[in-house]
Amino acid sequence: MLFAALMRCKLALMGVSVMSGLVNLLCLSGSFYLLEVYDRFGPQTVACRRCSDSRLAPARYTR
């Protein structure tokens, strides 16, 4: 019964999965870009900056 219901919604579930993947990729693209910039323009201070960012990240997202 569950399998039949899922087969009827197969196209919709695939569409939702693709859209979810695209949204996740768009959300991560800014972070990847900033990491690339840090690696190119601040090689000595990158480690310190990433450490401070990782300590501040929970505070930013819990508000």
mmCIF file of the N, C-alpha and C atoms, coordinates in Angstrom:
data_MODEL
# 
_entry.id   MODEL 
# 
loop_
_atom_site.group_PDB 
_atom_site.id 
_atom_site.type_symbol 
_atom_site.label_atom_id 
_atom_site.label_alt_id 
_atom_site.label_comp_id 
_atom_site.label_asym_id 
_atom_site.label_entity_id 
_atom_site.label_seq_id 
_atom_site.pdbx_PDB_ins_code 
_atom_site.Cartn_x 
_atom_site.Cartn_y 
_atom_site.Cartn_z 
_atom_site.occupancy 
_atom_site.B_iso_or_equiv 
_atom_site.pdbx_formal_charge 
_atom_site.auth_seq_id 
_atom_site.auth_comp_id 
_atom_site.auth_asym_id 
_atom_site.auth_atom_id 
_atom_site.pdbx_PDB_model_num 
ATOM 1   N N  . MET A 1 1  ? 0.821  -1.186 0.000   1.00 0.00 ? 1  MET A N  1 
ATOM 2   C CA . MET A 1 1  ? 0.000  0.000  0.000   1.00 0.00 ? 1  MET A CA 1 
ATOM 3   C C  . MET A 1 1  ? 0.871  1.260  0.000   1.00 0.00 ? 1  MET A C  1 
ATOM 4   N N  . LEU A 1 2  ? 1.877  1.296  0.861   1.00 0.00 ? 2  LEU A N  1 
ATOM 5   C CA . LEU A 1 2  ? 2.785  2.452  0.907   1.00 0.00 ? 2  LEU A CA 1 
ATOM 6   C C  . LEU A 1 2  ? 3.586  2.547  -0.385  1.00 0.00 ? 2  LEU A C  1 
ATOM 7   N N  . PHE A 1 3  ? 4.040  1.403  -0.878  1.00 0.00 ? 3  PHE A N  1 
ATOM 8   C CA . PHE A 1 3  ? 4.813  1.385  -2.117  1.00 0.00 ? 3  PHE A CA 1 
ATOM 9   C C  . PHE A 1 3  ? 3.990  1.930  -3.284  1.00 0.00 ? 3  PHE A C  1 
ATOM 10  N N  . ALA A 1 4  ? 2.738  1.562  -3.358  1.00 0.00 ? 4  ALA A N  1 
ATOM 11  C CA . ALA A 1 4  ? 1.863  2.040  -4.433  1.00 0.00 ? 4  ALA A CA 1 
ATOM 12  C C  . ALA A 1 4  ? 1.657  3.546  -4.331  1.00 0.00 ? 4  ALA A C  1 
ATOM 13  N N  . ALA A 1 5  ? 1.496  4.043  -3.115  1.00 0.00 ? 5  ALA A N  1 
ATOM 14  C CA . ALA A 1 5  ? 1.331  5.484  -2.930  1.00 0.00 ? 5  ALA A CA 1 
ATOM 15  C C  . ALA A 1 5  ? 2.592  6.244  -3.331  1.00 0.00 ? 5  ALA A C  1 
ATOM 16  N N  . LEU A 1 6  ? 3.753  5.696  -3.001  1.00 0.00 ? 6  LEU A N  1 
ATOM 17  C CA . LEU A 1 6  ? 5.008  6.344  -3.374  1.00 0.00 ? 6  LEU A CA 1 
ATOM 18  C C  . LEU A 1 6  ? 5.225  6.313  -4.883  1.00 0.00 ? 6  LEU A C  1 
ATOM 19  N N  . MET A 1 7  ? 4.819  5.247  -5.535  1.00 0.00 ? 7  MET A N  1 
ATOM 20  C CA . MET A 1 7  ? 4.965  5.154  -6.985  1.00 0.00 ? 7  MET A CA 1 
ATOM 21  C C  . MET A 1 7  ? 4.073  6.173  -7.692  1.00 0.00 ? 7  MET A C  1 
ATOM 22  N N  . ARG A 1 8  ? 2.908  6.458  -7.119  1.00 0.00 ? 8  ARG A N  1 
ATOM 23  C CA . ARG A 1 8  ? 2.036  7.459  -7.715  1.00 0.00 ? 8  ARG A CA 1 
ATOM 24  C C  . ARG A 1 8  ? 2.633  8.856  -7.600  1.00 0.00 ? 8  ARG A C  1 
ATOM 25  N N  . CYS A 1 9  ? 3.420  9.084  -6.569  1.00 0.00 ? 9  CYS A N  1 
ATOM 26  C CA . CYS A 1 9  ? 4.024  10.400 -6.335  1.00 0.00 ? 9  CYS A CA 1 
ATOM 27  C C  . CYS A 1 9  ? 5.485  10.453 -6.768  1.00 0.00 ? 9  CYS A C  1 
ATOM 28  N N  . LYS A 1 10 ? 5.914  9.504  -7.546  1.00 0.00 ? 10 LYS A N  1 
ATOM 29  C CA . LYS A 1 10 ? 7.330  9.378  -7.905  1.00 0.00 ? 10 LYS A CA 1 
ATOM 30  C C  . LYS A 1 10 ? 7.859  10.642 -8.590  1.00 0.00 ? 10 LYS A C  1 
ATOM 31  N N  . LEU A 1 11 ? 7.145  11.163 -9.547  1.00 0.00 ? 11 LEU A N  1 
ATOM 32  C CA . LEU A 1 11 ? 7.594  12.345 -10.278 1.00 0.00 ? 11 LEU A CA 1 
ATOM 33  C C  . LEU A 1 11 ? 7.673  13.565 -9.356  1.00 0.00 ? 11 LEU A C  1 
ATOM 34  N N  . ALA A 1 12 ? 6.682  13.732 -8.502  1.00 0.00 ? 12 ALA A N  1 
ATOM 35  C CA . ALA A 1 12 ? 6.696  14.863 -7.571  1.00 0.00 ? 12 ALA A CA 1 
ATOM 36  C C  . ALA A 1 12 ? 7.842  14.750 -6.577  1.00 0.00 ? 12 ALA A C  1 
ATOM 37  N N  . LEU A 1 13 ? 8.098  13.539 -6.072  1.00 0.00 ? 13 LEU A N  1 
ATOM 38  C CA . LEU A 1 13 ? 9.197  13.341 -5.131  1.00 0.00 ? 13 LEU A CA 1 
ATOM 39  C C  . LEU A 1 13 ? 10.547 13.595 -5.785  1.00 0.00 ? 13 LEU A C  1 
ATOM 40  N N  . MET A 1 14 ? 10.690 13.204 -7.041  1.00 0.00 ? 14 MET A N  1 
ATOM 41  C CA . MET A 1 14 ? 11.942 13.471 -7.747  1.00 0.00 ? 14 MET A CA 1 
ATOM 42  C C  . MET A 1 14 ? 12.132 14.971 -7.948  1.00 0.00 ? 14 MET A C  1 
ATOM 43  N N  . GLY A 1 15 ? 11.060 15.677 -8.270  1.00 0.00 ? 15 GLY A N  1 
ATOM 44  C CA . GLY A 1 15 ? 11.138 17.125 -8.440  1.00 0.00 ? 15 GLY A CA 1 
ATOM 45  C C  . GLY A 1 15 ? 11.515 17.832 -7.148  1.00 0.00 ? 15 GLY A C  1 
ATOM 46  N N  . VAL A 1 16 ? 10.929 17.413 -6.058  1.00 0.00 ? 16 VAL A N  1 
ATOM 47  C CA . VAL A 1 16 ? 11.246 18.002 -4.760  1.00 0.00 ? 16 VAL A CA 1 
ATOM 48  C C  . VAL A 1 16 ? 12.699 17.716 -4.387  1.00 0.00 ? 16 VAL A C  1 
ATOM 49  N N  . SER A 1 17 ? 13.166 16.526 -4.678  1.00 0.00 ? 17 SER A N  1 
ATOM 50  C CA . SER A 1 17 ? 14.555 16.169 -4.379  1.00 0.00 ? 17 SER A CA 1 
ATOM 51  C C  . SER A 1 17 ? 15.536 17.019 -5.176  1.00 0.00 ? 17 SER A C  1 
ATOM 52  N N  . VAL A 1 18 ? 15.252 17.224 -6.443  1.00 0.00 ? 18 VAL A N  1 
ATOM 53  C CA . VAL A 1 18 ? 16.134 18.039 -7.285  1.00 0.00 ? 18 VAL A CA 1 
ATOM 54  C C  . VAL A 1 18 ? 16.143 19.488 -6.814  1.00 0.00 ? 18 VAL A C  1 
ATOM 55  N N  . MET A 1 19 ? 14.981 20.027 -6.520  1.00 0.00 ? 19 MET A N  1 
ATOM 56  C CA . MET A 1 19 ? 14.906 21.415 -6.053  1.00 0.00 ? 19 MET A CA 1 
ATOM 57  C C  . MET A 1 19 ? 15.610 21.581 -4.713  1.00 0.00 ? 19 MET A C  1 
ATOM 58  N N  . SER A 1 20 ? 15.463 20.614 -3.828  1.00 0.00 ? 20 SER A N  1 
ATOM 59  C CA . SER A 1 20 ? 16.136 20.666 -2.535  1.00 0.00 ? 20 SER A CA 1 
ATOM 60  C C  . SER A 1 20 ? 17.656 20.648 -2.716  1.00 0.00 ? 20 SER A C  1 
ATOM 61  N N  . GLY A 1 21 ? 18.134 19.818 -3.616  1.00 0.00 ? 21 GLY A N  1 
ATOM 62  C CA . GLY A 1 21 ? 19.564 19.777 -3.895  1.00 0.00 ? 21 GLY A CA 1 
ATOM 63  C C  . GLY A 1 21 ? 20.074 21.096 -4.454  1.00 0.00 ? 21 GLY A C  1 
ATOM 64  N N  . LEU A 1 22 ? 19.311 21.715 -5.345  1.00 0.00 ? 22 LEU A N  1 
ATOM 65  C CA . LEU A 1 22 ? 19.723 23.002 -5.907  1.00 0.00 ? 22 LEU A CA 1 
ATOM 66  C C  . LEU A 1 22 ? 19.756 24.096 -4.848  1.00 0.00 ? 22 LEU A C  1 
ATOM 67  N N  . VAL A 1 23 ? 18.770 24.119 -3.978  1.00 0.00 ? 23 VAL A N  1 
ATOM 68  C CA . VAL A 1 23 ? 18.742 25.123 -2.913  1.00 0.00 ? 23 VAL A CA 1 
ATOM 69  C C  . VAL A 1 23 ? 19.924 24.923 -1.972  1.00 0.00 ? 23 VAL A C  1 
ATOM 70  N N  . ASN A 1 24 ? 20.213 23.691 -1.619  1.00 0.00 ? 24 ASN A N  1 
ATOM 71  C CA . ASN A 1 24 ? 21.363 23.420 -0.756  1.00 0.00 ? 24 ASN A CA 1 
ATOM 72  C C  . ASN A 1 24 ? 22.663 23.842 -1.421  1.00 0.00 ? 24 ASN A C  1 
ATOM 73  N N  . LEU A 1 25 ? 22.789 23.595 -2.703  1.00 0.00 ? 25 LEU A N  1 
ATOM 74  C CA . LEU A 1 25 ? 23.985 23.997 -3.428  1.00 0.00 ? 25 LEU A CA 1 
ATOM 75  C C  . LEU A 1 25 ? 24.126 25.515 -3.457  1.00 0.00 ? 25 LEU A C  1 
ATOM 76  N N  . LEU A 1 26 ? 23.023 26.212 -3.668  1.00 0.00 ? 26 LEU A N  1 
ATOM 77  C CA . LEU A 1 26 ? 23.067 27.680 -3.665  1.00 0.00 ? 26 LEU A CA 1 
ATOM 78  C C  . LEU A 1 26 ? 23.430 28.223 -2.284  1.00 0.00 ? 26 LEU A C  1 
ATOM 79  N N  . CYS A 1 27 ? 22.936 27.598 -1.247  1.00 0.00 ? 27 CYS A N  1 
ATOM 80  C CA . CYS A 1 27 ? 23.266 28.051 0.109   1.00 0.00 ? 27 CYS A CA 1 
ATOM 81  C C  . CYS A 1 27 ? 24.743 27.841 0.423   1.00 0.00 ? 27 CYS A C  1 
ATOM 82  N N  . LEU A 1 28 ? 25.337 26.786 -0.086  1.00 0.00 ? 28 LEU A N  1 
ATOM 83  C CA . LEU A 1 28 ? 26.737 26.502 0.184   1.00 0.00 ? 28 LEU A CA 1 
ATOM 84  C C  . LEU A 1 28 ? 27.698 27.254 -0.731  1.00 0.00 ? 28 LEU A C  1 
ATOM 85  N N  . SER A 1 29 ? 27.216 27.758 -1.854  1.00 0.00 ? 29 SER A N  1 
ATOM 86  C CA . SER A 1 29 ? 28.125 28.388 -2.815  1.00 0.00 ? 29 SER A CA 1 
ATOM 87  C C  . SER A 1 29 ? 28.779 29.636 -2.240  1.00 0.00 ? 29 SER A C  1 
ATOM 88  N N  . GLY A 1 30 ? 28.081 30.403 -1.423  1.00 0.00 ? 30 GLY A N  1 
ATOM 89  C CA . GLY A 1 30 ? 28.687 31.578 -0.791  1.00 0.00 ? 30 GLY A CA 1 
ATOM 90  C C  . GLY A 1 30 ? 29.814 31.203 0.148   1.00 0.00 ? 30 GLY A C  1 
ATOM 91  N N  . SER A 1 31 ? 29.628 30.151 0.905   1.00 0.00 ? 31 SER A N  1 
ATOM 92  C CA . SER A 1 31 ? 30.673 29.691 1.822   1.00 0.00 ? 31 SER A CA 1 
ATOM 93  C C  . SER A 1 31 ? 31.895 29.198 1.060   1.00 0.00 ? 31 SER A C  1 
ATOM 94  N N  . PHE A 1 32 ? 31.665 28.456 -0.018  1.00 0.00 ? 32 PHE A N  1 
ATOM 95  C CA . PHE A 1 32 ? 32.784 27.970 -0.820  1.00 0.00 ? 32 PHE A CA 1 
ATOM 96  C C  . PHE A 1 32 ? 33.543 29.131 -1.456  1.00 0.00 ? 32 PHE A C  1 
ATOM 97  N N  . TYR A 1 33 ? 32.817 30.153 -1.897  1.00 0.00 ? 33 TYR A N  1 
ATOM 98  C CA . TYR A 1 33 ? 33.460 31.319 -2.500  1.00 0.00 ? 33 TYR A CA 1 
ATOM 99  C C  . TYR A 1 33 ? 34.337 32.036 -1.473  1.00 0.00 ? 33 TYR A C  1 
ATOM 100 N N  . LEU A 1 34 ? 33.823 32.235 -0.274  1.00 0.00 ? 34 LEU A N  1 
ATOM 101 C CA . LEU A 1 34 ? 34.609 32.913 0.756   1.00 0.00 ? 34 LEU A CA 1 
ATOM 102 C C  . LEU A 1 34 ? 35.826 32.099 1.156   1.00 0.00 ? 34 LEU A C  1 
ATOM 103 N N  . LEU A 1 35 ? 35.701 30.798 1.223   1.00 0.00 ? 35 LEU A N  1 
ATOM 104 C CA . LEU A 1 35 ? 36.866 29.973 1.523   1.00 0.00 ? 35 LEU A CA 1 
ATOM 105 C C  . LEU A 1 35 ? 37.930 30.099 0.433   1.00 0.00 ? 35 LEU A C  1 
ATOM 106 N N  . GLU A 1 36 ? 37.486 30.180 -0.806  1.00 0.00 ? 36 GLU A N  1 
ATOM 107 C CA . GLU A 1 36 ? 38.428 30.366 -1.910  1.00 0.00 ? 36 GLU A CA 1 
ATOM 108 C C  . GLU A 1 36 ? 39.128 31.716 -1.809  1.00 0.00 ? 36 GLU A C  1 
ATOM 109 N N  . VAL A 1 37 ? 38.391 32.755 -1.473  1.00 0.00 ? 37 VAL A N  1 
ATOM 110 C CA . VAL A 1 37 ? 38.986 34.088 -1.319  1.00 0.00 ? 37 VAL A CA 1 
ATOM 111 C C  . VAL A 1 37 ? 39.976 34.087 -0.166  1.00 0.00 ? 37 VAL A C  1 
ATOM 112 N N  . TYR A 1 38 ? 39.614 33.483 0.955   1.00 0.00 ? 38 TYR A N  1 
ATOM 113 C CA . TYR A 1 38 ? 40.534 33.415 2.093   1.00 0.00 ? 38 TYR A CA 1 
ATOM 114 C C  . TYR A 1 38 ? 41.824 32.690 1.714   1.00 0.00 ? 38 TYR A C  1 
ATOM 115 N N  . ASP A 1 39 ? 41.697 31.621 0.949   1.00 0.00 ? 39 ASP A N  1 
ATOM 116 C CA . ASP A 1 39 ? 42.880 30.850 0.569   1.00 0.00 ? 39 ASP A CA 1 
ATOM 117 C C  . ASP A 1 39 ? 43.795 31.626 -0.372  1.00 0.00 ? 39 ASP A C  1 
ATOM 118 N N  . ARG A 1 40 ? 43.233 32.493 -1.183  1.00 0.00 ? 40 ARG A N  1 
ATOM 119 C CA . ARG A 1 40 ? 44.061 33.222 -2.151  1.00 0.00 ? 40 ARG A CA 1 
ATOM 120 C C  . ARG A 1 40 ? 44.679 34.477 -1.570  1.00 0.00 ? 40 ARG A C  1 
ATOM 121 N N  . PHE A 1 41 ? 43.939 35.213 -0.747  1.00 0.00 ? 41 PHE A N  1 
ATOM 122 C CA . PHE A 1 41 ? 44.395 36.537 -0.339  1.00 0.00 ? 41 PHE A CA 1 
ATOM 123 C C  . PHE A 1 41 ? 44.877 36.633 1.096   1.00 0.00 ? 41 PHE A C  1 
ATOM 124 N N  . GLY A 1 42 ? 44.711 35.619 1.874   1.00 0.00 ? 42 GLY A N  1 
ATOM 125 C CA . GLY A 1 42 ? 45.151 35.708 3.254   1.00 0.00 ? 42 GLY A CA 1 
ATOM 126 C C  . GLY A 1 42 ? 45.737 34.431 3.771   1.00 0.00 ? 42 GLY A C  1 
ATOM 127 N N  . PRO A 1 43 ? 46.802 33.924 3.157   1.00 0.00 ? 43 PRO A N  1 
ATOM 128 C CA . PRO A 1 43 ? 47.285 32.609 3.559   1.00 0.00 ? 43 PRO A CA 1 
ATOM 129 C C  . PRO A 1 43 ? 47.780 32.534 5.001   1.00 0.00 ? 43 PRO A C  1 
ATOM 130 N N  . GLN A 1 44 ? 48.337 33.621 5.554   1.00 0.00 ? 44 GLN A N  1 
ATOM 131 C CA . GLN A 1 44 ? 48.840 33.541 6.922   1.00 0.00 ? 44 GLN A CA 1 
ATOM 132 C C  . GLN A 1 44 ? 47.725 33.704 7.952   1.00 0.00 ? 44 GLN A C  1 
ATOM 133 N N  . THR A 1 45 ? 46.716 34.477 7.630   1.00 0.00 ? 45 THR A N  1 
ATOM 134 C CA . THR A 1 45 ? 45.672 34.740 8.613   1.00 0.00 ? 45 THR A CA 1 
ATOM 135 C C  . THR A 1 45 ? 44.446 33.860 8.419   1.00 0.00 ? 45 THR A C  1 
ATOM 136 N N  . VAL A 1 46 ? 44.479 32.980 7.447   1.00 0.00 ? 46 VAL A N  1 
ATOM 137 C CA . VAL A 1 46 ? 43.310 32.152 7.166   1.00 0.00 ? 46 VAL A CA 1 
ATOM 138 C C  . VAL A 1 46 ? 42.986 31.242 8.340   1.00 0.00 ? 46 VAL A C  1 
ATOM 139 N N  . ALA A 1 47 ? 43.983 30.601 8.906   1.00 0.00 ? 47 ALA A N  1 
ATOM 140 C CA . ALA A 1 47 ? 43.740 29.662 9.999   1.00 0.00 ? 47 ALA A CA 1 
ATOM 141 C C  . ALA A 1 47 ? 43.136 30.380 11.198  1.00 0.00 ? 47 ALA A C  1 
ATOM 142 N N  . CYS A 1 48 ? 43.649 31.549 11.528  1.00 0.00 ? 48 CYS A N  1 
ATOM 143 C CA . CYS A 1 48 ? 43.106 32.311 12.658  1.00 0.00 ? 48 CYS A CA 1 
ATOM 144 C C  . CYS A 1 48 ? 41.674 32.738 12.380  1.00 0.00 ? 48 CYS A C  1 
ATOM 145 N N  . ARG A 1 49 ? 41.422 33.172 11.157  1.00 0.00 ? 49 ARG A N  1 
ATOM 146 C CA . ARG A 1 49 ? 40.081 33.636 10.789  1.00 0.00 ? 49 ARG A CA 1 
ATOM 147 C C  . ARG A 1 49 ? 39.082 32.475 10.847  1.00 0.00 ? 49 ARG A C  1 
ATOM 148 N N  . ARG A 1 50 ? 39.476 31.325 10.330  1.00 0.00 ? 50 ARG A N  1 
ATOM 149 C CA . ARG A 1 50 ? 38.570 30.171 10.353  1.00 0.00 ? 50 ARG A CA 1 
ATOM 150 C C  . ARG A 1 50 ? 38.295 29.718 11.777  1.00 0.00 ? 50 ARG A C  1 
ATOM 151 N N  . CYS A 1 51 ? 39.303 29.785 12.630  1.00 0.00 ? 51 CYS A N  1 
ATOM 152 C CA . CYS A 1 51 ? 39.089 29.406 14.036  1.00 0.00 ? 51 CYS A CA 1 
ATOM 153 C C  . CYS A 1 51 ? 38.094 30.340 14.690  1.00 0.00 ? 51 CYS A C  1 
ATOM 154 N N  . SER A 1 52 ? 38.245 31.631 14.445  1.00 0.00 ? 52 SER A N  1 
ATOM 155 C CA . SER A 1 52 ? 37.314 32.580 15.058  1.00 0.00 ? 52 SER A CA 1 
ATOM 156 C C  . SER A 1 52 ? 35.919 32.435 14.460  1.00 0.00 ? 52 SER A C  1 
ATOM 157 N N  . ASP A 1 53 ? 35.836 32.170 13.162  1.00 0.00 ? 53 ASP A N  1 
ATOM 158 C CA . ASP A 1 53 ? 34.530 31.964 12.542  1.00 0.00 ? 53 ASP A CA 1 
ATOM 159 C C  . ASP A 1 53 ? 33.850 30.727 13.100  1.00 0.00 ? 53 ASP A C  1 
ATOM 160 N N  . SER A 1 54 ? 34.610 29.663 13.321  1.00 0.00 ? 54 SER A N  1 
ATOM 161 C CA . SER A 1 54 ? 33.994 28.436 13.823  1.00 0.00 ? 54 SER A CA 1 
ATOM 162 C C  . SER A 1 54 ? 33.538 28.592 15.264  1.00 0.00 ? 54 SER A C  1 
ATOM 163 N N  . ARG A 1 55 ? 34.192 29.460 16.018  1.00 0.00 ? 55 ARG A N  1 
ATOM 164 C CA . ARG A 1 55 ? 33.737 29.704 17.397  1.00 0.00 ? 55 ARG A CA 1 
ATOM 165 C C  . ARG A 1 55 ? 32.506 30.596 17.421  1.00 0.00 ? 55 ARG A C  1 
ATOM 166 N N  . LEU A 1 56 ? 32.375 31.506 16.443  1.00 0.00 ? 56 LEU A N  1 
ATOM 167 C CA . LEU A 1 56 ? 31.248 32.428 16.432  1.00 0.00 ? 56 LEU A CA 1 
ATOM 168 C C  . LEU A 1 56 ? 30.021 31.859 15.716  1.00 0.00 ? 56 LEU A C  1 
ATOM 169 N N  . ALA A 1 57 ? 30.202 30.852 14.881  1.00 0.00 ? 57 ALA A N  1 
ATOM 170 C CA . ALA A 1 57 ? 29.097 30.324 14.086  1.00 0.00 ? 57 ALA A CA 1 
ATOM 171 C C  . ALA A 1 57 ? 27.911 29.855 14.916  1.00 0.00 ? 57 ALA A C  1 
ATOM 172 N N  . PRO A 1 58 ? 28.102 29.105 16.006  1.00 0.00 ? 58 PRO A N  1 
ATOM 173 C CA . PRO A 1 58 ? 26.915 28.691 16.784  1.00 0.00 ? 58 PRO A CA 1 
ATOM 174 C C  . PRO A 1 58 ? 26.131 29.872 17.343  1.00 0.00 ? 58 PRO A C  1 
ATOM 175 N N  . ALA A 1 59 ? 26.814 30.924 17.718  1.00 0.00 ? 59 ALA A N  1 
ATOM 176 C CA . ALA A 1 59 ? 26.122 32.094 18.252  1.00 0.00 ? 59 ALA A CA 1 
ATOM 177 C C  . ALA A 1 59 ? 25.311 32.797 17.165  1.00 0.00 ? 59 ALA A C  1 
ATOM 178 N N  . ARG A 1 60 ? 25.803 32.789 15.948  1.00 0.00 ? 60 ARG A N  1 
ATOM 179 C CA . ARG A 1 60 ? 25.084 33.449 14.844  1.00 0.00 ? 60 ARG A CA 1 
ATOM 180 C C  . ARG A 1 60 ? 23.808 32.718 14.470  1.00 0.00 ? 60 ARG A C  1 
ATOM 181 N N  . TYR A 1 61 ? 23.843 31.402 14.521  1.00 0.00 ? 61 TYR A N  1 
ATOM 182 C CA . TYR A 1 61 ? 22.705 30.631 14.047  1.00 0.00 ? 61 TYR A CA 1 
ATOM 183 C C  . TYR A 1 61 ? 21.726 30.211 15.144  1.00 0.00 ? 61 TYR A C  1 
ATOM 184 N N  . THR A 1 62 ? 21.998 30.540 16.379  1.00 0.00 ? 62 THR A N  1 
ATOM 185 C CA . THR A 1 62 ? 21.067 30.161 17.444  1.00 0.00 ? 62 THR A CA 1 
ATOM 186 C C  . THR A 1 62 ? 20.132 31.295 17.820  1.00 0.00 ? 62 THR A C  1 
ATOM 187 N N  . ARG A 1 63 ? 20.294 32.440 17.240  1.00 0.00 ? 63 ARG A N  1 
ATOM 188 C CA . ARG A 1 63 ? 19.408 33.577 17.579  1.00 0.00 ? 63 ARG A CA 1 
ATOM 189 C C  . ARG A 1 63 ? 18.155 33.570 16.771  1.00 0.00 ? 63 ARG A C  1 
# 
